[in-house]
Amino acid sequence: MDFKAQLTKIKASAPDAVICSCLAEEAANIMTQARGLGIKAPFIGGNGFNSPKLFEISKLAGEGTFVGSPWSNTNPAPANKAFVAEYLKKYNTEPNQFAAQGYDAVYIAAAALKDIKLTGDLSADREAFKNALPKAAINGATGPFKFRPAKTKDGKIGGWDADQKPFIYVVKGGKFTLYDGK
């Protein structure tokens, strides 16, 4: 896709940063076009940017990009290092954030299943799993994970949210590096 018309307007505003909400493939193309137009401002994106595709497509056009995410392949946690190594071994490519979250989801489900006794009654087993899931906690590829109550506007529990520490990464040398504030 051609984003030059939008990027030309953005360039005219002399932005301090460009916030872009999309997946890595689209972001990489936008960054490449932006750099071609002379936009030097850093990009800021969410976890959709968190993929090796960002570097494969943009090359170094993504340098200085900030990414907020619950996961990065550079996270030094032992569970993450093991996940990345096994993924590389099996698929011969770097995992992305969705692979890490899917991997952890299986372990979260398994943790919940350990706390219930399946009866063979599908309806009862589903209910038992639903009730056990919010109590599940793991140390996975995305780091420590547990659930916290999601409150409605009137203060009641209206479900469950992920309770995880987010990371902020900056792209340096074509790699995600933990942002240290400098």
VMD Tcl script that builds the backbone (N, CA, C; Angstrom):
set m [mol new atoms 546]
animate dup $m
set s [atomselect $m all]
$s set {name element resname resid chain x y z} {
  {N N MET 1 A 0.834 -1.189 0.000}
  {CA C MET 1 A 0.000 0.000 0.000}
  {C C MET 1 A 0.873 1.245 0.000}
  {N N ASP 2 A 0.313 2.271 -0.530}
  {CA C ASP 2 A 1.024 3.539 -0.621}
  {C C ASP 2 A 0.486 4.502 0.441}
  {N N PHE 3 A 1.335 4.868 1.389}
  {CA C PHE 3 A 0.952 5.764 2.480}
  {C C PHE 3 A 1.562 7.154 2.321}
  {N N LYS 4 A 2.108 7.431 1.143}
  {CA C LYS 4 A 2.846 8.687 0.959}
  {C C LYS 4 A 1.988 9.927 1.158}
  {N N ALA 5 A 0.705 9.900 0.758}
  {CA C ALA 5 A -0.156 11.081 0.940}
  {C C ALA 5 A -0.316 11.399 2.425}
  {N N GLN 6 A -0.608 10.375 3.235}
  {CA C GLN 6 A -0.766 10.589 4.672}
  {C C GLN 6 A 0.566 10.990 5.308}
  {N N LEU 7 A 1.634 10.329 4.884}
  {CA C LEU 7 A 2.949 10.618 5.454}
  {C C LEU 7 A 3.436 12.023 5.086}
  {N N THR 8 A 3.071 12.511 3.914}
  {CA C THR 8 A 3.444 13.873 3.514}
  {C C THR 8 A 2.779 14.889 4.440}
  {N N LYS 9 A 1.510 14.638 4.797}
  {CA C LYS 9 A 0.810 15.523 5.744}
  {C C LYS 9 A 1.461 15.440 7.123}
  {N N ILE 10 A 1.822 14.242 7.522}
  {CA C ILE 10 A 2.477 14.060 8.822}
  {C C ILE 10 A 3.809 14.798 8.839}
  {N N LYS 11 A 4.577 14.668 7.770}
  {CA C LYS 11 A 5.878 15.340 7.694}
  {C C LYS 11 A 5.723 16.849 7.823}
  {N N ALA 12 A 4.682 17.411 7.200}
  {CA C ALA 12 A 4.460 18.860 7.241}
  {C C ALA 12 A 4.197 19.353 8.664}
  {N N SER 13 A 3.732 18.476 9.538}
  {CA C SER 13 A 3.451 18.888 10.920}
  {C C SER 13 A 4.688 18.806 11.814}
  {N N ALA 14 A 5.812 18.339 11.279}
  {CA C ALA 14 A 7.065 18.192 12.033}
  {C C ALA 14 A 6.841 17.464 13.363}
  {N N PRO 15 A 6.386 16.222 13.319}
  {CA C PRO 15 A 6.061 15.514 14.566}
  {C C PRO 15 A 7.295 15.147 15.383}
  {N N ASP 16 A 7.100 15.065 16.695}
  {CA C ASP 16 A 8.147 14.569 17.587}
  {C C ASP 16 A 8.216 13.048 17.517}
  {N N ALA 17 A 7.075 12.419 17.204}
  {CA C ALA 17 A 6.980 10.964 17.064}
  {C C ALA 17 A 5.755 10.662 16.213}
  {N N VAL 18 A 5.725 9.469 15.660}
  {CA C VAL 18 A 4.579 9.018 14.878}
  {C C VAL 18 A 4.022 7.771 15.562}
  {N N ILE 19 A 2.776 7.859 16.006}
  {CA C ILE 19 A 2.122 6.713 16.639}
  {C C ILE 19 A 1.386 5.952 15.557}
  {N N CYS 20 A 1.650 4.679 15.512}
  {CA C CYS 20 A 1.122 3.852 14.440}
  {C C CYS 20 A 0.513 2.593 15.050}
  {N N SER 21 A -0.762 2.381 14.811}
  {CA C SER 21 A -1.443 1.212 15.357}
  {C C SER 21 A -1.738 0.231 14.227}
  {N N CYS 22 A -0.880 -0.742 14.082}
  {CA C CYS 22 A -1.049 -1.754 13.041}
  {C C CYS 22 A -0.122 -2.926 13.331}
  {N N LEU 23 A -0.135 -3.900 12.458}
  {CA C LEU 23 A 0.760 -5.047 12.614}
  {C C LEU 23 A 2.115 -4.741 11.988}
  {N N ALA 24 A 3.084 -5.571 12.282}
  {CA C ALA 24 A 4.478 -5.329 11.887}
  {C C ALA 24 A 4.662 -5.162 10.384}
  {N N GLU 25 A 3.973 -5.967 9.588}
  {CA C GLU 25 A 4.155 -5.885 8.137}
  {C C GLU 25 A 3.747 -4.515 7.611}
  {N N GLU 26 A 2.577 -4.031 8.050}
  {CA C GLU 26 A 2.119 -2.707 7.614}
  {C C GLU 26 A 3.020 -1.615 8.187}
  {N N ALA 27 A 3.396 -1.766 9.457}
  {CA C ALA 27 A 4.261 -0.771 10.095}
  {C C ALA 27 A 5.582 -0.649 9.353}
  {N N ALA 28 A 6.160 -1.780 8.969}
  {CA C ALA 28 A 7.445 -1.765 8.262}
  {C C ALA 28 A 7.334 -1.009 6.942}
  {N N ASN 29 A 6.250 -1.222 6.220}
  {CA C ASN 29 A 6.060 -0.503 4.959}
  {C C ASN 29 A 5.857 0.986 5.186}
  {N N ILE 30 A 5.104 1.340 6.223}
  {CA C ILE 30 A 4.898 2.751 6.548}
  {C C ILE 30 A 6.223 3.397 6.935}
  {N N MET 31 A 7.014 2.722 7.767}
  {CA C MET 31 A 8.312 3.263 8.192}
  {C C MET 31 A 9.248 3.465 7.002}
  {N N THR 32 A 9.288 2.491 6.120}
  {CA C THR 32 A 10.162 2.589 4.945}
  {C C THR 32 A 9.769 3.785 4.081}
  {N N GLN 33 A 8.479 3.952 3.864}
  {CA C GLN 33 A 8.012 5.097 3.077}
  {C C GLN 33 A 8.276 6.413 3.799}
  {N N ALA 34 A 8.080 6.424 5.129}
  {CA C ALA 34 A 8.328 7.642 5.918}
  {C C ALA 34 A 9.788 8.055 5.826}
  {N N ARG 35 A 10.677 7.103 5.976}
  {CA C ARG 35 A 12.108 7.430 5.901}
  {C C ARG 35 A 12.475 7.917 4.494}
  {N N GLY 36 A 11.839 7.342 3.482}
  {CA C GLY 36 A 12.067 7.781 2.106}
  {C C GLY 36 A 11.629 9.215 1.873}
  {N N LEU 37 A 10.639 9.668 2.647}
  {CA C LEU 37 A 10.160 11.049 2.545}
  {C C LEU 37 A 10.934 11.996 3.466}
  {N N GLY 38 A 11.877 11.444 4.235}
  {CA C GLY 38 A 12.683 12.279 5.122}
  {C C GLY 38 A 12.133 12.448 6.524}
  {N N ILE 39 A 11.145 11.665 6.904}
  {CA C ILE 39 A 10.630 11.734 8.281}
  {C C ILE 39 A 11.616 11.008 9.182}
  {N N LYS 40 A 12.163 11.736 10.140}
  {CA C LYS 40 A 13.174 11.169 11.034}
  {C C LYS 40 A 12.615 10.850 12.419}
  {N N ALA 41 A 11.378 11.273 12.701}
  {CA C ALA 41 A 10.758 11.057 14.017}
  {C C ALA 41 A 10.652 9.566 14.311}
  {N N PRO 42 A 10.814 9.198 15.589}
  {CA C PRO 42 A 10.651 7.787 15.941}
  {C C PRO 42 A 9.190 7.356 15.826}
  {N N PHE 43 A 8.974 6.083 15.608}
  {CA C PHE 43 A 7.638 5.509 15.603}
  {C C PHE 43 A 7.361 4.897 16.969}
  {N N ILE 44 A 6.093 4.923 17.354}
  {CA C ILE 44 A 5.641 4.299 18.585}
  {C C ILE 44 A 4.511 3.350 18.209}
  {N N GLY 45 A 4.649 2.095 18.627}
  {CA C GLY 45 A 3.623 1.114 18.303}
  {C C GLY 45 A 3.376 0.166 19.445}
  {N N GLY 46 A 2.299 -0.548 19.339}
  {CA C GLY 46 A 1.936 -1.536 20.344}
  {C C GLY 46 A 2.469 -2.901 20.002}
  {N N ASN 47 A 1.876 -3.904 20.634}
  {CA C ASN 47 A 2.400 -5.253 20.478}
  {C C ASN 47 A 2.257 -5.817 19.077}
  {N N GLY 48 A 1.478 -5.197 18.217}
  {CA C GLY 48 A 1.399 -5.621 16.824}
  {C C GLY 48 A 2.717 -5.453 16.084}
  {N N PHE 49 A 3.572 -4.563 16.574}
  {CA C PHE 49 A 4.894 -4.356 15.967}
  {C C PHE 49 A 5.872 -5.461 16.349}
  {N N ASN 50 A 5.553 -6.194 17.379}
  {CA C ASN 50 A 6.496 -7.107 18.012}
  {C C ASN 50 A 6.658 -8.394 17.203}
  {N N SER 51 A 7.342 -8.267 16.091}
  {CA C SER 51 A 7.564 -9.414 15.211}
  {C C SER 51 A 8.869 -9.213 14.449}
  {N N PRO 52 A 9.586 -10.291 14.169}
  {CA C PRO 52 A 10.792 -10.183 13.353}
  {C C PRO 52 A 10.493 -9.620 11.960}
  {N N LYS 53 A 9.239 -9.700 11.523}
  {CA C LYS 53 A 8.847 -9.155 10.212}
  {C C LYS 53 A 9.159 -7.665 10.134}
  {N N LEU 54 A 9.111 -6.978 11.276}
  {CA C LEU 54 A 9.395 -5.551 11.290}
  {C C LEU 54 A 10.774 -5.271 10.688}
  {N N PHE 55 A 11.762 -6.102 11.048}
  {CA C PHE 55 A 13.129 -5.905 10.567}
  {C C PHE 55 A 13.327 -6.488 9.170}
  {N N GLU 56 A 12.685 -7.626 8.913}
  {CA C GLU 56 A 12.822 -8.259 7.602}
  {C C GLU 56 A 12.360 -7.330 6.490}
  {N N ILE 57 A 11.274 -6.603 6.740}
  {CA C ILE 57 A 10.699 -5.733 5.707}
  {C C ILE 57 A 11.316 -4.340 5.734}
  {N N SER 58 A 11.431 -3.747 6.920}
  {CA C SER 58 A 11.877 -2.345 7.000}
  {C C SER 58 A 13.387 -2.188 6.978}
  {N N LYS 59 A 14.098 -3.291 7.181}
  {CA C LYS 59 A 15.553 -3.227 7.345}
  {C C LYS 59 A 15.844 -2.270 8.496}
  {N N LEU 60 A 16.578 -1.205 8.261}
  {CA C LEU 60 A 16.902 -0.280 9.353}
  {C C LEU 60 A 15.968 0.930 9.414}
  {N N ALA 61 A 14.906 0.954 8.595}
  {CA C ALA 61 A 13.954 2.071 8.647}
  {C C ALA 61 A 13.230 2.117 9.991}
  {N N GLY 62 A 13.200 1.007 10.698}
  {CA C GLY 62 A 12.535 0.942 11.990}
  {C C GLY 62 A 13.411 1.334 13.164}
  {N N GLU 63 A 14.658 1.709 12.910}
  {CA C GLU 63 A 15.564 2.110 14.001}
  {C C GLU 63 A 14.913 3.196 14.849}
  {N N GLY 64 A 15.023 3.045 16.164}
  {CA C GLY 64 A 14.487 4.041 17.087}
  {C C GLY 64 A 13.011 3.867 17.400}
  {N N THR 65 A 12.378 2.850 16.841}
  {CA C THR 65 A 10.965 2.611 17.092}
  {C C THR 65 A 10.760 2.099 18.517}
  {N N PHE 66 A 9.727 2.607 19.186}
  {CA C PHE 66 A 9.362 2.169 20.525}
  {C C PHE 66 A 8.178 1.213 20.427}
  {N N VAL 67 A 8.266 0.109 21.165}
  {CA C VAL 67 A 7.223 -0.910 21.137}
  {C C VAL 67 A 6.852 -1.279 22.570}
  {N N GLY 68 A 5.576 -1.169 22.886}
  {CA C GLY 68 A 5.073 -1.627 24.168}
  {C C GLY 68 A 4.471 -3.007 23.993}
  {N N SER 69 A 4.867 -3.939 24.828}
  {CA C SER 69 A 4.418 -5.317 24.641}
  {C C SER 69 A 4.615 -6.129 25.913}
  {N N PRO 70 A 3.853 -7.215 26.059}
  {CA C PRO 70 A 4.110 -8.102 27.181}
  {C C PRO 70 A 5.234 -9.088 26.896}
  {N N TRP 71 A 5.791 -9.061 25.674}
  {CA C TRP 71 A 6.796 -10.063 25.300}
  {C C TRP 71 A 7.807 -9.486 24.316}
  {N N SER 72 A 9.016 -10.011 24.392}
  {CA C SER 72 A 10.028 -9.787 23.364}
  {C C SER 72 A 10.973 -10.973 23.363}
  {N N ASN 73 A 11.486 -11.281 22.193}
  {CA C ASN 73 A 12.425 -12.411 22.102}
  {C C ASN 73 A 13.718 -12.136 22.856}
  {N N THR 74 A 13.980 -10.904 23.233}
  {CA C THR 74 A 15.194 -10.586 23.979}
  {C C THR 74 A 14.985 -10.604 25.491}
  {N N ASN 75 A 13.774 -10.875 25.949}
  {CA C ASN 75 A 13.519 -10.960 27.385}
  {C C ASN 75 A 14.399 -12.076 27.956}
  {N N PRO 76 A 15.255 -11.774 28.949}
  {CA C PRO 76 A 16.210 -12.763 29.439}
  {C C PRO 76 A 15.638 -13.817 30.402}
  {N N ALA 77 A 14.323 -13.792 30.665}
  {CA C ALA 77 A 13.738 -14.777 31.587}
  {C C ALA 77 A 14.007 -16.190 31.066}
  {N N PRO 78 A 14.374 -17.128 31.959}
  {CA C PRO 78 A 14.696 -18.492 31.520}
  {C C PRO 78 A 13.595 -19.158 30.695}
  {N N ALA 79 A 12.329 -18.988 31.087}
  {CA C ALA 79 A 11.235 -19.608 30.325}
  {C C ALA 79 A 11.176 -19.045 28.910}
  {N N ASN 80 A 11.448 -17.753 28.760}
  {CA C ASN 80 A 11.436 -17.148 27.433}
  {C C ASN 80 A 12.619 -17.619 26.593}
  {N N LYS 81 A 13.796 -17.670 27.207}
  {CA C LYS 81 A 14.982 -18.144 26.471}
  {C C LYS 81 A 14.748 -19.562 25.949}
  {N N ALA 82 A 14.151 -20.421 26.780}
  {CA C ALA 82 A 13.878 -21.800 26.365}
  {C C ALA 82 A 12.849 -21.828 25.237}
  {N N PHE 83 A 11.801 -21.014 25.355}
  {CA C PHE 83 A 10.782 -20.941 24.304}
  {C C PHE 83 A 11.391 -20.495 22.978}
  {N N VAL 84 A 12.157 -19.413 22.997}
  {CA C VAL 84 A 12.765 -18.888 21.768}
  {C C VAL 84 A 13.689 -19.932 21.144}
  {N N ALA 85 A 14.505 -20.587 21.951}
  {CA C ALA 85 A 15.437 -21.602 21.432}
  {C C ALA 85 A 14.682 -22.761 20.793}
  {N N GLU 86 A 13.644 -23.260 21.447}
  {CA C GLU 86 A 12.866 -24.378 20.898}
  {C C GLU 86 A 12.124 -23.969 19.631}
  {N N TYR 87 A 11.602 -22.755 19.614}
  {CA C TYR 87 A 10.887 -22.256 18.438}
  {C C TYR 87 A 11.838 -22.158 17.249}
  {N N LEU 88 A 13.015 -21.575 17.488}
  {CA C LEU 88 A 14.018 -21.462 16.423}
  {C C LEU 88 A 14.417 -22.842 15.897}
  {N N LYS 89 A 14.611 -23.767 16.805}
  {CA C LYS 89 A 15.007 -25.123 16.439}
  {C C LYS 89 A 13.932 -25.787 15.567}
  {N N LYS 90 A 12.665 -25.624 15.959}
  {CA C LYS 90 A 11.583 -26.299 15.248}
  {C C LYS 90 A 11.214 -25.609 13.936}
  {N N TYR 91 A 11.157 -24.273 13.921}
  {CA C TYR 91 A 10.646 -23.543 12.759}
  {C C TYR 91 A 11.716 -22.792 11.969}
  {N N ASN 92 A 12.930 -22.763 12.477}
  {CA C ASN 92 A 14.048 -22.087 11.803}
  {C C ASN 92 A 13.757 -20.612 11.518}
  {N N THR 93 A 13.026 -19.981 12.414}
  {CA C THR 93 A 12.735 -18.548 12.329}
  {C C THR 93 A 12.431 -18.040 13.730}
  {N N GLU 94 A 12.566 -16.741 13.925}
  {CA C GLU 94 A 12.279 -16.124 15.222}
  {C C GLU 94 A 10.772 -16.164 15.492}
  {N N PRO 95 A 10.371 -16.422 16.730}
  {CA C PRO 95 A 8.947 -16.350 17.051}
  {C C PRO 95 A 8.479 -14.900 17.114}
  {N N ASN 96 A 7.182 -14.714 17.000}
  {CA C ASN 96 A 6.628 -13.383 17.237}
  {C C ASN 96 A 5.823 -13.420 18.531}
  {N N GLN 97 A 5.282 -12.287 18.898}
  {CA C GLN 97 A 4.556 -12.163 20.148}
  {C C GLN 97 A 3.344 -13.088 20.183}
  {N N PHE 98 A 2.687 -13.284 19.052}
  {CA C PHE 98 A 1.494 -14.125 19.029}
  {C C PHE 98 A 1.847 -15.587 19.290}
  {N N ALA 99 A 2.995 -16.019 18.814}
  {CA C ALA 99 A 3.455 -17.380 19.094}
  {C C ALA 99 A 3.719 -17.541 20.590}
  {N N ALA 100 A 4.350 -16.541 21.203}
  {CA C ALA 100 A 4.644 -16.599 22.645}
  {C C ALA 100 A 3.363 -16.595 23.460}
  {N N GLN 101 A 2.412 -15.766 23.085}
  {CA C GLN 101 A 1.158 -15.717 23.830}
  {C C GLN 101 A 0.359 -17.004 23.650}
  {N N GLY 102 A 0.368 -17.581 22.448}
  {CA C GLY 102 A -0.305 -18.853 22.224}
  {C C GLY 102 A 0.331 -19.963 23.041}
  {N N TYR 103 A 1.649 -19.962 23.081}
  {CA C TYR 103 A 2.411 -20.938 23.868}
  {C C TYR 103 A 2.016 -20.843 25.344}
  {N N ASP 104 A 2.013 -19.626 25.864}
  {CA C ASP 104 A 1.652 -19.437 27.267}
  {C C ASP 104 A 0.187 -19.786 27.526}
  {N N ALA 105 A -0.693 -19.527 26.568}
  {CA C ALA 105 A -2.116 -19.828 26.741}
  {C C ALA 105 A -2.341 -21.312 27.017}
  {N N VAL 106 A -1.570 -22.164 26.330}
  {CA C VAL 106 A -1.692 -23.611 26.562}
  {C C VAL 106 A -1.301 -23.942 27.995}
  {N N TYR 107 A -0.235 -23.328 28.500}
  {CA C TYR 107 A 0.205 -23.588 29.873}
  {C C TYR 107 A -0.760 -23.007 30.905}
  {N N ILE 108 A -1.395 -21.890 30.583}
  {CA C ILE 108 A -2.405 -21.318 31.478}
  {C C ILE 108 A -3.601 -22.270 31.560}
  {N N ALA 109 A -4.038 -22.774 30.410}
  {CA C ALA 109 A -5.147 -23.730 30.399}
  {C C ALA 109 A -4.773 -24.990 31.175}
  {N N ALA 110 A -3.542 -25.475 30.985}
  {CA C ALA 110 A -3.094 -26.675 31.702}
  {C C ALA 110 A -3.062 -26.433 33.209}
  {N N ALA 111 A -2.639 -25.243 33.635}
  {CA C ALA 111 A -2.611 -24.916 35.067}
  {C C ALA 111 A -4.024 -24.932 35.636}
  {N N ALA 112 A -4.989 -24.421 34.880}
  {CA C ALA 112 A -6.378 -24.437 35.344}
  {C C ALA 112 A -6.910 -25.868 35.401}
  {N N LEU 113 A -6.572 -26.673 34.414}
  {CA C LEU 113 A -7.056 -28.055 34.371}
  {C C LEU 113 A -6.519 -28.893 35.527}
  {N N LYS 114 A -5.334 -28.549 36.034}
  {CA C LYS 114 A -4.768 -29.288 37.170}
  {C C LYS 114 A -5.632 -29.148 38.420}
  {N N ASP 115 A -6.377 -28.058 38.501}
  {CA C ASP 115 A -7.170 -27.781 39.697}
  {C C ASP 115 A -8.596 -28.321 39.636}
  {N N ILE 116 A -8.952 -29.019 38.556}
  {CA C ILE 116 A -10.323 -29.533 38.466}
  {C C ILE 116 A -10.314 -31.033 38.212}
  {N N LYS 117 A -11.412 -31.638 38.555}
  {CA C LYS 117 A -11.599 -33.060 38.312}
  {C C LYS 117 A -12.652 -33.173 37.211}
  {N N LEU 118 A -12.220 -33.625 36.040}
  {CA C LEU 118 A -13.147 -33.759 34.919}
  {C C LEU 118 A -14.104 -34.915 35.183}
  {N N THR 119 A -15.370 -34.683 34.858}
  {CA C THR 119 A -16.416 -35.667 35.139}
  {C C THR 119 A -16.907 -36.387 33.886}
  {N N GLY 120 A -16.612 -35.829 32.726}
  {CA C GLY 120 A -17.162 -36.386 31.488}
  {C C GLY 120 A -18.454 -35.709 31.087}
  {N N ASP 121 A -19.015 -34.926 31.988}
  {CA C ASP 121 A -20.213 -34.129 31.686}
  {C C ASP 121 A -19.709 -32.807 31.108}
  {N N LEU 122 A -19.851 -32.632 29.796}
  {CA C LEU 122 A -19.263 -31.481 29.101}
  {C C LEU 122 A -19.698 -30.155 29.718}
  {N N SER 123 A -20.947 -30.030 30.047}
  {CA C SER 123 A -21.446 -28.781 30.618}
  {C C SER 123 A -20.808 -28.510 31.988}
  {N N ALA 124 A -20.752 -29.525 32.826}
  {CA C ALA 124 A -20.155 -29.365 34.160}
  {C C ALA 124 A -18.645 -29.127 34.057}
  {N N ASP 125 A -17.983 -29.833 33.135}
  {CA C ASP 125 A -16.536 -29.665 32.967}
  {C C ASP 125 A -16.192 -28.266 32.458}
  {N N ARG 126 A -17.003 -27.753 31.554}
  {CA C ARG 126 A -16.787 -26.376 31.061}
  {C C ARG 126 A -16.913 -25.373 32.208}
  {N N GLU 127 A -17.923 -25.559 33.029}
  {CA C GLU 127 A -18.147 -24.647 34.158}
  {C C GLU 127 A -16.993 -24.735 35.147}
  {N N ALA 128 A -16.523 -25.932 35.429}
  {CA C ALA 128 A -15.395 -26.109 36.351}
  {C C ALA 128 A -14.136 -25.444 35.789}
  {N N PHE 129 A -13.899 -25.602 34.488}
  {CA C PHE 129 A -12.734 -24.977 33.848}
  {C C PHE 129 A -12.857 -23.456 33.912}
  {N N LYS 130 A -14.041 -22.939 33.583}
  {CA C LYS 130 A -14.272 -21.491 33.619}
  {C C LYS 130 A -13.988 -20.938 35.011}
  {N N ASN 131 A -14.386 -21.666 36.042}
  {CA C ASN 131 A -14.169 -21.204 37.414}
  {C C ASN 131 A -12.717 -21.353 37.867}
  {N N ALA 132 A -12.000 -22.327 37.318}
  {CA C ALA 132 A -10.593 -22.545 37.693}
  {C C ALA 132 A -9.640 -21.608 36.954}
  {N N LEU 133 A -10.003 -21.203 35.762}
  {CA C LEU 133 A -9.101 -20.401 34.924}
  {C C LEU 133 A -8.607 -19.118 35.598}
  {N N PRO 134 A -9.464 -18.329 36.258}
  {CA C PRO 134 A -8.959 -17.099 36.890}
  {C C PRO 134 A -7.931 -17.328 37.993}
  {N N LYS 135 A -7.842 -18.548 38.510}
  {CA C LYS 135 A -6.878 -18.856 39.571}
  {C C LYS 135 A -5.543 -19.344 39.006}
  {N N ALA 136 A -5.499 -19.595 37.695}
  {CA C ALA 136 A -4.282 -20.117 37.064}
  {C C ALA 136 A -3.197 -19.048 37.028}
  {N N ALA 137 A -1.979 -19.459 37.258}
  {CA C ALA 137 A -0.824 -18.559 37.200}
  {C C ALA 137 A 0.375 -19.359 36.700}
  {N N ILE 138 A 1.197 -18.726 35.861}
  {CA C ILE 138 A 2.385 -19.393 35.322}
  {C C ILE 138 A 3.541 -18.405 35.230}
  {N N ASN 139 A 4.737 -18.922 35.064}
  {CA C ASN 139 A 5.905 -18.148 34.649}
  {C C ASN 139 A 6.238 -18.657 33.260}
  {N N GLY 140 A 5.811 -17.929 32.252}
  {CA C GLY 140 A 5.940 -18.400 30.882}
  {C C GLY 140 A 6.872 -17.574 30.038}
  {N N ALA 141 A 6.753 -17.757 28.743}
  {CA C ALA 141 A 7.579 -17.012 27.787}
  {C C ALA 141 A 7.328 -15.512 27.895}
  {N N THR 142 A 6.107 -15.131 28.243}
  {CA C THR 142 A 5.784 -13.708 28.387}
  {C C THR 142 A 6.047 -13.193 29.794}
  {N N GLY 143 A 6.595 -14.049 30.646}
  {CA C GLY 143 A 6.898 -13.653 32.017}
  {C C GLY 143 A 5.839 -14.161 32.974}
  {N N PRO 144 A 5.857 -13.684 34.218}
  {CA C PRO 144 A 4.833 -14.099 35.180}
  {C C PRO 144 A 3.448 -13.679 34.687}
  {N N PHE 145 A 2.497 -14.592 34.767}
  {CA C PHE 145 A 1.140 -14.322 34.301}
  {C C PHE 145 A 0.139 -14.815 35.332}
  {N N LYS 146 A -0.861 -13.968 35.576}
  {CA C LYS 146 A -2.017 -14.344 36.378}
  {C C LYS 146 A -3.174 -13.457 35.922}
  {N N PHE 147 A -4.333 -13.719 36.468}
  {CA C PHE 147 A -5.502 -12.905 36.142}
  {C C PHE 147 A -5.816 -11.970 37.292}
  {N N ARG 148 A -6.457 -10.844 36.971}
  {CA C ARG 148 A -6.969 -9.932 37.990}
  {C C ARG 148 A -8.412 -9.599 37.609}
  {N N PRO 149 A -9.232 -9.304 38.597}
  {CA C PRO 149 A -10.633 -8.985 38.294}
  {C C PRO 149 A -10.741 -7.726 37.437}
  {N N ALA 150 A -11.622 -7.779 36.461}
  {CA C ALA 150 A -11.936 -6.597 35.645}
  {C C ALA 150 A -13.193 -5.982 36.250}
  {N N LYS 151 A -13.088 -4.746 36.630}
  {CA C LYS 151 A -14.220 -4.085 37.293}
  {C C LYS 151 A -15.094 -3.363 36.265}
  {N N THR 152 A -16.392 -3.419 36.487}
  {CA C THR 152 A -17.335 -2.683 35.664}
  {C C THR 152 A -17.416 -1.248 36.170}
  {N N LYS 153 A -18.165 -0.409 35.480}
  {CA C LYS 153 A -18.292 0.993 35.887}
  {C C LYS 153 A -18.868 1.139 37.288}
  {N N ASP 154 A -19.707 0.182 37.683}
  {CA C ASP 154 A -20.291 0.261 39.021}
  {C C ASP 154 A -19.474 -0.468 40.085}
  {N N GLY 155 A -18.234 -0.865 39.737}
  {CA C GLY 155 A -17.316 -1.453 40.698}
  {C C GLY 155 A -17.437 -2.951 40.899}
  {N N LYS 156 A -18.319 -3.612 40.159}
  {CA C LYS 156 A -18.476 -5.056 40.284}
  {C C LYS 156 A -17.469 -5.767 39.374}
  {N N ILE 157 A -17.192 -7.023 39.712}
  {CA C ILE 157 A -16.296 -7.808 38.860}
  {C C ILE 157 A -17.068 -8.205 37.610}
  {N N GLY 158 A -16.522 -7.825 36.465}
  {CA C GLY 158 A -17.188 -8.096 35.190}
  {C C GLY 158 A -16.351 -8.977 34.296}
  {N N GLY 159 A -15.532 -9.809 34.862}
  {CA C GLY 159 A -14.662 -10.684 34.076}
  {C C GLY 159 A -13.251 -10.628 34.634}
  {N N TRP 160 A -12.302 -11.014 33.785}
  {CA C TRP 160 A -10.916 -11.111 34.225}
  {C C TRP 160 A -9.994 -10.529 33.160}
  {N N ASP 161 A -8.969 -9.828 33.603}
  {CA C ASP 161 A -7.941 -9.271 32.724}
  {C C ASP 161 A -6.605 -9.937 33.025}
  {N N ALA 162 A -5.728 -9.914 32.039}
  {CA C ALA 162 A -4.364 -10.394 32.254}
  {C C ALA 162 A -3.655 -9.435 33.200}
  {N N ASP 163 A -2.920 -9.980 34.133}
  {CA C ASP 163 A -2.126 -9.175 35.061}
  {C C ASP 163 A -0.666 -9.501 34.765}
  {N N GLN 164 A -0.062 -8.664 33.945}
  {CA C GLN 164 A 1.291 -8.902 33.470}
  {C C GLN 164 A 2.062 -7.603 33.412}
  {N N LYS 165 A 3.348 -7.706 33.602}
  {CA C LYS 165 A 4.215 -6.536 33.506}
  {C C LYS 165 A 4.480 -6.247 32.026}
  {N N PRO 166 A 4.178 -5.033 31.579}
  {CA C PRO 166 A 4.511 -4.693 30.197}
  {C C PRO 166 A 5.984 -4.292 30.086}
  {N N PHE 167 A 6.502 -4.443 28.908}
  {CA C PHE 167 A 7.868 -4.027 28.615}
  {C C PHE 167 A 7.832 -2.956 27.537}
  {N N ILE 168 A 8.802 -2.082 27.575}
  {CA C ILE 168 A 8.975 -1.110 26.491}
  {C C ILE 168 A 10.320 -1.403 25.860}
  {N N TYR 169 A 10.270 -1.619 24.559}
  {CA C TYR 169 A 11.470 -1.917 23.808}
  {C C TYR 169 A 11.714 -0.821 22.788}
  {N N VAL 170 A 12.970 -0.608 22.457}
  {CA C VAL 170 A 13.349 0.302 21.390}
  {C C VAL 170 A 14.171 -0.513 20.393}
  {N N VAL 171 A 13.963 -0.223 19.126}
  {CA C VAL 171 A 14.699 -0.937 18.086}
  {C C VAL 171 A 16.077 -0.299 17.934}
  {N N LYS 172 A 17.114 -1.123 18.162}
  {CA C LYS 172 A 18.502 -0.684 18.004}
  {C C LYS 172 A 19.241 -1.754 17.214}
  {N N GLY 173 A 19.882 -1.356 16.139}
  {CA C GLY 173 A 20.645 -2.304 15.339}
  {C C GLY 173 A 19.784 -3.412 14.755}
  {N N GLY 174 A 18.531 -3.086 14.446}
  {CA C GLY 174 A 17.636 -4.073 13.870}
  {C C GLY 174 A 17.181 -5.130 14.847}
  {N N LYS 175 A 17.212 -4.808 16.157}
  {CA C LYS 175 A 16.766 -5.757 17.191}
  {C C LYS 175 A 15.967 -5.010 18.253}
  {N N PHE 176 A 15.064 -5.743 18.914}
  {CA C PHE 176 A 14.354 -5.183 20.054}
  {C C PHE 176 A 15.297 -5.199 21.255}
  {N N THR 177 A 15.477 -4.050 21.885}
  {CA C THR 177 A 16.283 -3.975 23.103}
  {C C THR 177 A 15.438 -3.305 24.185}
  {N N LEU 178 A 15.591 -3.783 25.398}
  {CA C LEU 178 A 14.831 -3.212 26.509}
  {C C LEU 178 A 15.171 -1.740 26.632}
  {N N TYR 179 A 14.140 -0.891 26.660}
  {CA C TYR 179 A 14.337 0.550 26.768}
  {C C TYR 179 A 14.735 0.896 28.190}
  {N N ASP 180 A 15.843 1.591 28.342}
  {CA C ASP 180 A 16.357 1.941 29.668}
  {C C ASP 180 A 16.093 3.397 30.020}
  {N N GLY 181 A 15.307 4.086 29.214}
  {CA C GLY 181 A 14.982 5.481 29.501}
  {C C GLY 181 A 15.980 6.482 28.968}
  {N N LYS 182 A 16.995 5.994 28.254}
  {CA C LYS 182 A 18.028 6.909 27.735}
  {C C LYS 182 A 17.994 6.953 26.226}
}
mol reanalyze $m
mol bondsrecalc $m
mol representation Tube
mol addrep $m
